[in-house]
Amino acid sequence: MNQIKKYSEITFESIKHIDEYGDEYWLARELQKPLEYKEWRKFEGVIEKAKLACENSNNDIKDHFVGADKMIKLAKGATRKVNDINYQGMLVI
């Protein structure tokens, strides 16, 4: 039987960002690791389900999930653009 890892508030506070308006947000690629998703494509599926839940709760998805593409460094100094998402809202784990 797998044990469920307990997450503390410190785990998520340590990866929290604050925008220029003082609003808190999290980057999906940073949330992926503590939530134990090893593959981005699998975590994207979870994000899509969260967007659907947001919409079904009569909330505007654009108020909580914003695309945030970024460049990452590859071997030999090359870079590549990857998808990311800014999530703004309550984290309920």
QUIGI-V760449 format. One record per run of one state. SS is the DSSP state (h for helix, s for strand, l for the rest). FROM is the first residue (numbers start at 0). TO is the last residue. If there is no record, write none. Layout:
ss: (SS/SS)
from: (FROM/FROM)
to: (TO/TO)
//
This chain:
ss: (l/h/l/s/l/s/h/l/h/l/h/l/s/l/s/l/h/l/s/l/s/l)
from: (0/8/13/16/18/23/27/34/39/56/60/63/64/67/69/73/74/77/78/82/84/87)
to: (7/12/15/17/22/26/33/38/55/59/62/63/66/68/72/73/76/77/81/83/86/92)
//
